[in-house]
Amino acid sequence: MKRAELEPILAVMRACAREAGALVLGGFRKRHVIEHKSAAELVTRFDRESEALLRERLSASFAFDIVGEEGGGDFRRDRPAFFVDPIDGTTNFVHGHPFWCVSIGLVIDGEPALGVVFAPALGQEWYAFVGDDAREARRRMHAAWRPEGETDEPIAVSTTAELEHSLLATGFPYDRRKSPDNNFDAFVAIKKRCQAVRRCGSAALDLCLVADGTYEGYWERKLRPWDIAAGIAIVRAAGGTVTELEPTPEGPIASGHLVATNGLIHDALLHELAHAPALSIAPPG
């Protein structure tokens, strides 16, 4: 799709993300009835109410499929689909940590085309388009932005080219208590090779921070499509590179194992990850 077709869709997505973010912010640092989807995976009524709002608003404007963390949905590569995460970083939200967001990505032909990430507790938003003419658009203007006051500032990935000087981010899967595929040993190995590694608990925000040059790179395993669809679009639109950890026919949206970087350190980070221990011994119990 061309930019002229994507821009009105992006405007609706931004309005939806802001409305859902305002709803969720009303429950921030309040007492919640918390449910456990797993030992380490939480859900609140604000997750469900935010997703219900997003589904209602988006379906009222477009006939696209909608796939969400709480309500599910079927993803078909031959149909455009919105991937919505009503609160990416629910654990942070529950504990009063401000690192959480509402994330909406539009995937077309299996690839992220539009992304909006709104983090109301941080007062931050990122948005981007990646259309058929996105490469041409980047020559003329940026395709990714972060509003600053009344101005939408164009963003771009960092220019750091050495892994040893890079600030990276990562995360750990919800089944880390029992699964040996938990990223622990890789984290230790990579931390020895770079300037520092942050772990803040929201894949969507980690990707946005790669896009705006805060992080040089980010990797994680076992992510869900709604965690990363918007962020992948934003990183790519800002000039970054997103691939899988190990190549598969599905791509990072389907596999959930991804590396996102400024492009300059991508091969170096992939090399270090390939030589880091892939599996750790699971803790007892």
Secondary structure as UniProt FT lines:
FT   HELIX           3..25
FT   TURN            26..29
FT   STRAND          35..38
FT   TURN            39..40
FT   STRAND          41..43
FT   HELIX           45..61
FT   STRAND          65..68
FT   TURN            69..71
FT   TURN            77..78
FT   STRAND          81..88
FT   HELIX           90..95
FT   STRAND          101..108
FT   TURN            109..110
FT   STRAND          111..119
FT   TURN            120..123
FT   STRAND          124..129
FT   TURN            132..133
FT   HELIX           134..140
FT   STRAND          144..148
FT   TURN            149..150
FT   STRAND          151..154
FT   HELIX           163..165
FT   STRAND          167..170
FT   TURN            174..178
FT   HELIX           184..191
FT   TURN            192..193
FT   STRAND          196..198
FT   HELIX           203..211
FT   TURN            212..213
FT   STRAND          217..220
FT   HELIX           225..237
FT   TURN            238..239
FT   STRAND          241..244
FT   HELIX           252..255
FT   STRAND          258..261
FT   HELIX           266..275
//
